[in-house]
């Protein structure tokens, strides 16, 4: 399999299903209006979480919190005990 075929297979693997999109679009429109990601990006993020069912997620950098809402909604639907810290990195960080 050449590189182009492999990329096409990887992309097709993560094409969101109707059921996965139903989970995402069950969110109140207030949340999706805050998110700066496109609808396709939101669906992609949602489907990755629902398919892989991670126990731990780490979000580095939170702008408006739109992606956090999508991830937390997917975790809620899975009804699992998950760990989801969000880290905000600032230029003046004193660590």
C-alpha beads as a LAMMPS data file, in Angstrom:
LAMMPS data file: protein, C-alpha beads

95 atoms
94 bonds

1 atom types
1 bond types

-500.0 500.0 xlo xhi
-500.0 500.0 ylo yhi
-500.0 500.0 zlo zhi

Masses

1 110.0

Atoms # bond

1 1 1 0.000 0.000 0.000
2 1 1 1.503 3.339 -0.994
3 1 1 1.413 6.490 1.154
4 1 1 -1.617 7.998 -0.585
5 1 1 -3.673 4.823 -0.168
6 1 1 -2.678 4.606 3.502
7 1 1 -3.756 8.215 4.118
8 1 1 -7.104 7.578 2.437
9 1 1 -7.696 4.497 4.618
10 1 1 -6.789 6.451 7.782
11 1 1 -9.203 9.224 6.823
12 1 1 -12.024 6.860 5.963
13 1 1 -11.485 5.061 9.260
14 1 1 -12.457 8.236 11.130
15 1 1 -15.409 9.358 9.074
16 1 1 -18.014 10.017 11.781
17 1 1 -21.064 7.772 11.774
18 1 1 -24.616 9.073 12.040
19 1 1 -24.847 7.747 15.617
20 1 1 -21.648 9.549 16.615
21 1 1 -22.893 12.780 15.054
22 1 1 -26.198 12.383 16.890
23 1 1 -24.264 12.441 20.193
24 1 1 -22.476 15.637 19.181
25 1 1 -25.577 17.387 17.880
26 1 1 -27.473 16.577 21.079
27 1 1 -25.547 19.455 22.665
28 1 1 -27.342 22.733 23.188
29 1 1 -26.543 25.123 20.323
30 1 1 -25.117 27.579 22.857
31 1 1 -22.077 25.329 23.242
32 1 1 -21.494 24.723 19.559
33 1 1 -21.738 28.456 18.850
34 1 1 -18.846 29.102 21.265
35 1 1 -16.589 26.532 19.634
36 1 1 -14.249 27.967 17.010
37 1 1 -13.845 24.601 15.258
38 1 1 -15.772 23.839 12.084
39 1 1 -18.649 21.379 12.242
40 1 1 -16.450 18.764 10.535
41 1 1 -13.668 19.251 13.097
42 1 1 -16.172 18.926 15.941
43 1 1 -17.560 15.707 14.453
44 1 1 -14.041 14.335 13.986
45 1 1 -13.024 15.034 17.602
46 1 1 -16.275 13.574 18.910
47 1 1 -15.907 10.379 16.839
48 1 1 -12.292 9.791 17.902
49 1 1 -13.300 9.870 21.562
50 1 1 -16.387 7.697 21.128
51 1 1 -14.512 5.061 19.095
52 1 1 -11.349 4.859 21.196
53 1 1 -13.056 5.225 24.595
54 1 1 -10.028 6.736 26.373
55 1 1 -9.797 6.564 30.135
56 1 1 -7.517 9.614 30.283
57 1 1 -7.580 12.755 28.150
58 1 1 -5.307 15.761 28.449
59 1 1 -6.198 19.044 26.824
60 1 1 -3.317 21.500 26.617
61 1 1 -4.532 25.000 25.987
62 1 1 -8.118 26.137 26.352
63 1 1 -9.262 29.102 24.294
64 1 1 -13.031 29.417 24.628
65 1 1 -13.632 25.893 25.949
66 1 1 -15.521 24.643 22.895
67 1 1 -13.425 21.520 22.404
68 1 1 -13.639 20.812 26.143
69 1 1 -17.435 20.770 25.914
70 1 1 -17.317 18.321 22.994
71 1 1 -14.907 15.997 24.805
72 1 1 -16.815 16.121 28.093
73 1 1 -20.101 15.419 26.296
74 1 1 -18.604 12.337 24.611
75 1 1 -17.222 11.133 27.969
76 1 1 -20.632 11.622 29.593
77 1 1 -22.304 9.510 26.906
78 1 1 -19.787 6.678 27.447
79 1 1 -20.726 6.604 31.155
80 1 1 -17.181 5.775 32.185
81 1 1 -14.992 7.078 34.975
82 1 1 -12.624 9.323 33.027
83 1 1 -9.914 11.758 33.954
84 1 1 -9.883 15.020 31.960
85 1 1 -7.572 17.824 33.084
86 1 1 -7.233 20.989 31.003
87 1 1 -4.005 22.944 31.212
88 1 1 -3.819 26.625 30.304
89 1 1 -0.264 27.667 29.441
90 1 1 0.529 31.335 29.884
91 1 1 3.627 33.229 28.738
92 1 1 4.167 34.406 32.290
93 1 1 4.045 30.909 33.755
94 1 1 6.212 30.623 36.856
95 1 1 6.717 26.865 36.921

Bonds

1 1 1 2
2 1 2 3
3 1 3 4
4 1 4 5
5 1 5 6
6 1 6 7
7 1 7 8
8 1 8 9
9 1 9 10
10 1 10 11
11 1 11 12
12 1 12 13
13 1 13 14
14 1 14 15
15 1 15 16
16 1 16 17
17 1 17 18
18 1 18 19
19 1 19 20
20 1 20 21
21 1 21 22
22 1 22 23
23 1 23 24
24 1 24 25
25 1 25 26
26 1 26 27
27 1 27 28
28 1 28 29
29 1 29 30
30 1 30 31
31 1 31 32
32 1 32 33
33 1 33 34
34 1 34 35
35 1 35 36
36 1 36 37
37 1 37 38
38 1 38 39
39 1 39 40
40 1 40 41
41 1 41 42
42 1 42 43
43 1 43 44
44 1 44 45
45 1 45 46
46 1 46 47
47 1 47 48
48 1 48 49
49 1 49 50
50 1 50 51
51 1 51 52
52 1 52 53
53 1 53 54
54 1 54 55
55 1 55 56
56 1 56 57
57 1 57 58
58 1 58 59
59 1 59 60
60 1 60 61
61 1 61 62
62 1 62 63
63 1 63 64
64 1 64 65
65 1 65 66
66 1 66 67
67 1 67 68
68 1 68 69
69 1 69 70
70 1 70 71
71 1 71 72
72 1 72 73
73 1 73 74
74 1 74 75
75 1 75 76
76 1 76 77
77 1 77 78
78 1 78 79
79 1 79 80
80 1 80 81
81 1 81 82
82 1 82 83
83 1 83 84
84 1 84 85
85 1 85 86
86 1 86 87
87 1 87 88
88 1 88 89
89 1 89 90
90 1 90 91
91 1 91 92
92 1 92 93
93 1 93 94
94 1 94 95
